Amino acid sequence: MLTLQEVQECQEEVLHNMMQFYIYEFSKYIPSIRLDNNGLYKPFKLDNYWNNDTFHAFFINLDSELIGFVLMNSATESNRNTILEFYIMAKHSGNGFGKEIAKKMFTMFPGEWEITQIENNKPARSFWKGLIKELSNDNFKENYKDGKYTQTFSSDSLN
């Protein structure tokens, strides 16, 4: 069974550990990403996830195995729901798990959404654009600016 589990502050180290794999995979799209002298990638600042009600971190579990994570910012009056980071471990990609988790996120946080991908990350762009196009019956907008594609849509009208 595929589930989302909210990350607690006491699990921050586990999230940082998983993010090392994410950053490693992402480095092929951004060559300037480099290992620090200690052999690790620079950790993300996660304080907002413990101190701000609009930031949410989730582990993705398949049965009892940790297979990924989602970092997102939920909508306020002035912005949209936004997925900031989304990761499924390589051995589990292509099995529909990302699609299932994305649908759960759209249901958990209804309303307006904005999803962004860097131009070089063609697999992410293909995944998000295809999923949003399918779920919204092609009722979304896509913009390109400064090397980033952004899709905007409402989860209230999704299939």
Order of alpha helices (4+ residues) and beta strands (2+ residues): beta-alpha-alpha-beta-beta-beta-alpha-beta-alpha-beta-beta
